[in-house]
Amino acid sequence: MAEGLSLALLGLGAGAFGVMVGTGGGVILVPMLLLLFDMEPEVVAGTSLSLVAVTSLSGLAAYRRRGLVDLRSGVIFGAAAIPGSVAAPFAVASVTGGAFRALFGALLLGLAVYMLWIAATGPRQKQIPSKGADVAVRSRYLRAGSGEVFDYRYNEALAAAFNVVLGFISAFFGTGGGFIRTPVLVSAFGFPVRVAVATSMFALALYASTGAAVHVILGHVEWYPTFVWVGLGILVGAQAGARLAVRVQISWILRALVLLLLVMGVRLLIEGLWG
């Protein structure tokens, strides 16, 4: 029971934090499972991605009610990521535990450095040509349930290509990839922050569910106690996170995420390289 409650609390925190920043919680779950439990890389990835699928589906419902999801973009991003999410579960089974830790630690540190650089220099928005000058540029207009209006444009083809790679990374590490997509959508493609978070969650629901299904077929999921107890915590945390996201300043959430990435990235890199 004590272990179950600990796992449930981990799920609660991962679900709430993951939904607030559009990550699905995998960026917290994977390092915690690696650092606190003796699990094989493919089991960590499979169990985490299955839980991320639960988080994304649960959090998505709340964001849809608020009218913050760019449905067209979410479908394109999710569809582009599906092929990689299907192939990755087969690849991760051949990786050693040390290599998996080192690779994931390096990924976390790289993301933290990127986010720190964006915070220091400010997002550099590219001058996007008009739609008539570039057929890949898509204009988007959303009116949220609160009445807030979002009007933006971005290179749809380039964003789709980015998600092809992200689909493999997400299923390989079991993170879902939202922790990479959300800051990139904001800084490189000019998405409004709240729309980026909600749309990332929608895309994540599509391809994380597909990748998780492959992991399940391959036997990469530890159903009990990890999936059951963490999943219960996530179901509650995801709903709480969606409500907190509209009340808490996103800048404070991102600062906490950077600190968490740095600490866990260094720890995993050390463990992976030096045992």
N, C-alpha and C positions, 0 to 999 in steps of 0.2 A: 504493500500500500504506500509506503514512504517513497519507493522508487517511482511508483505510478504518479503520485502527486508532484514529484520533482519534474517528471516528464511533462505533465500537464501544465505546470508553470512555465516550462521552457516553450511549450506550444503557445501559451497565452501571450508571452512576450514576443515571440517570433511572428505570430499572426498579426498582432496589433501593429508592431513596427513595420512588418513587411507590407501590409496594406497601405499604411500611411505614406510610404515612399515608392509604392508600386513594384516591390521586389518579389512578393509572394512569400517572403520569410526564409527562403533557401539560403541566402547569404549568412544568416544567423544559424540555421539548423545544421548545415554541413560542418562548419568548423566546430560547433559544440559536440556533434556526434563523433567527430574525429578526435577531439581533445578529451572527451569524458568517457567514451565507450570504445571497446576493442572490437571494431567492426571492419570487415573487408571493404575496399573502395567501392566495389559494385553494389554492395548492400547499402552503404551510406548513400550513394547516388540514387539508387532505386527507391529507398525508403523516403529520402528527403524529397525527391521529385514527386512522389505520390502524395506527400503531405502538401507540397507546394500547389499541386493541382486542386486539393481540397481548399486551400487558402484562397486561391485565385477565384474559384467558383463561388465561394462564400462572399468574398469581398466585392466581386463583380456585381452581385445583385444590388448592393448598397449604392455603388457608383452609378449603375443604370438608373436607379430611381432619382438620382440627382441630375441626370442629364449631362454627365461629364464625359461620356464615352464617345469617341470618334469611331463610329461603327465601320465605315469604309476602311479607314486606316488600320483599325484593329484586325479586320478580316485579312487584309493584305499581309500585314506583319505576321500574323499567326500562320497563314498558309505557307509563306516563304520559309518559316522556321521548322515546319513539320518534317521535311526530309532529313535534316540533321538530327532532329530529336528521335527519329526512328533508328538512325545508324549508330548514334553514340552509345547506347546501352551495350552493343556488341563490342565496341572498342574499349570501354572502360574495364571490362573483365580481364584484359590482358596487361593491365598496369599494376605495378607493385604498390604497396601501401606507402612506402617512402616517396616514390615518385609522385604519387597522387597528392600527398601532403605538400611537397615542394612546389608542384605546379599550381595548386590552389592557393598556397600562400603567396606566390609571386603574382597571381591574378588579383588577389585582394590588395596587395601593396600597390600594384599598378593602377588600380581603380582609385585608391585613396590619394595617390599622387596626382592623378588626373583631376579629381574633384578639388583638391587643394589649389591646383593651378588655375582652374576655372574661377574659384572663389577669389584668388589674388588678382587675376587679370580681368575678370568679368567675362561673361559669355560673348564671344565674338560672332555676331550674326553676319552671315554672308549676304551680299546683295543678290537676292534671287531675281532672275529675269522675269518678265511678265509671262503669263501662261501662253500667250501667243508666240513668244520667242523661244520657248522650251516646252515641248509637249509633256516632258516628265514632271513639270511643276504642277502641283495640284492645289487649288484654292479650297480652303475649308472654312465653314461657318457653323458655329454651334451656339445655341441658346440654352443655358443650364436651367434647371428647375427653379433656381433662385432668381432668374431673370438676367443673370450675368451673361454677356455676349463675348464670344471668342472668335476672332477673325484672323486667320493666319494662312501662310502658304509654305510649301516645302517640296523638295525634290522626291517624288514618290518612288521612282525607280531606284534611286540610290538608297533610300531608307529600306526598301524591300531587300536589296542585295545585302545590306548590313544584317538584316534579320536571318538570312540564310545561314551565315556563319554563327550567329548567336544561337540558333536552334541547336547546333551541335554542342556548343560550349555548355548550354544550359542542361542538356540531358546527360552529358559526360560527367559534369560535377554535381548534378542534382540540384542546382540552385534555382533553375527557372530562367535566369538571365535578365530578369527585370531590373536588378541592381546595376546592370550595364546600360540597358535600353533607356531607362528613365532619364539619367543625366545627359545621355547622348541626344535624345529627342529634344531636350530643352536647349542644350548648348550648341549643337551642330545643325539641328533642323528647325529651330525656332518655335517649337511647340510651347504653348502656355503650360506652366508647371502642373496645374491640377488636371488639365486634359491629358498631359503626358502620363501622369500617374494612372489615371483611370483607363486610358487606352492601352497602356502597357499591361495592365491587369487583365483586360479583355483578350489581348493577343496571347498572353500567358495561359489563360484558361484553355485556349484551343490547342496549343502545341504541347504544353506540359501534360495535359491529359493523355495525349497520344504517346508521348515518350514514356510516361508512367505505365501505360498499358503494356508497352514492350518490356519494360523492366519487370513487370508482374509476370509476364509469360516466361521470362528467363529465370525467374525465381530470385530476383534481387531485392525483395521487400521483406523486412522483418516485421511481420504483422503484430506480434505481441512480444513485449509490452510497448515497443516504441511507437508503432503506427497508431495503435488504439488510444494510448494516453496522450501523446502529443497531438493527435488529431482532435481529440475532445477540447484541448486547450486552444487549438487553432480556430475551431469553429466559433468560440466565444471571442477570442482576440481579434479575429478578422472583422467582426461586426463593430467592435469597440474602436478599432483602428480607423475604419471608414468614417465614423462619427467624429473622432478626434482630429482627423485630417483637415476638416473645415474650420477647426477652432485653434489649432496649434500652428505657429509660424513655421513654414517649411524650412527656413534657414536654420532654425534650431534642430530640426529633425535631421537635416543633412550634416550638421556639425557632429551630432552624436554618431551618425553613420560612419563618418570619416574616422573618428576616434576608434570605433569598434573595428573597422577594417584594418587600421594600422596595428592594433594590438594582436588581433587574431592572425593577421598576415605574417607578422614577425614570428609568432609562436609556431605556426605551421611550417614556415620555411626552415626554421631551426630544427624542428623535429624531422622534417623530411630529408634534410641534408646530413644531419649529424645524429639522428636517432633519438 
